[in-house]
């Protein structure tokens, strides 16, 4: 199952919670990068991609609600 499929199966509240948690994780990873304690620099890109996926699914739902 792809990550986007998993996100589409979530409710709106779950998506909001997932977005907040991912944004917190991104902040922590960026902070670690700034203090040169980041073990895996690729995590920044992965977290940004995940945030983009979540926002895309939220926007799809918003547009579907508006067209109905």
C-alpha positions in Angstrom: 0.0 0.0 0.0 1.4 3.4 -1.0 1.8 6.2 1.5 -0.8 8.3 -0.4 -3.3 5.5 -0.2 -2.8 5.3 3.5 -3.3 9.0 3.9 -6.5 9.0 1.8 -8.0 6.3 4.2 -7.5 8.6 7.2 -10.2 10.9 8.5 -9.8 14.7 8.4 -8.9 14.8 12.1 -6.3 12.1 11.7 -4.8 14.0 8.8 -4.6 17.2 10.8 -2.9 15.3 13.6 -0.5 13.6 11.2 0.4 17.0 9.7 1.1 18.5 13.1 3.3 15.6 14.1 5.2 15.6 10.9 5.8 19.3 11.1 7.1 18.9 14.7 9.5 16.2 13.5 10.7 18.4 10.7 11.4 21.2 13.1 13.4 18.8 15.4 15.4 17.4 12.4 16.2 20.9 11.2 17.3 21.9 14.7 19.6 18.9 14.8 21.0 19.9 11.4 21.7 23.4 12.6 23.6 22.0 15.7 25.4 19.4 13.5 23.9 16.5 15.4 21.8 15.1 12.5 22.7 11.5 11.8 20.5 11.2 8.6 20.3 14.4 6.6 17.9 12.7 4.2 15.2 12.9 6.8 14.6 16.5 6.0 13.6 15.7 2.4 11.5 12.7 3.5 9.5 14.8 6.0 9.0 17.6 3.6 7.6 15.1 1.0 5.3 13.6 3.7 4.0 17.1 4.5 3.4 17.8 0.8 1.4 14.5 0.5 -0.7 15.3 3.5 -1.5 18.8 2.2 -2.3 17.4 -1.2 -4.9 15.0 0.2 -6.4 17.8 2.3 -6.6 20.0 -0.7 -8.2 17.3 -2.8 -10.9 16.9 -0.1 -11.4 20.6 0.1 -12.0 20.9 -3.7 -14.3 17.8 -3.7 -16.4 19.4 -1.0 -16.6 22.7 -2.8 -17.7 21.1 -6.1 -20.4 19.1 -4.4 
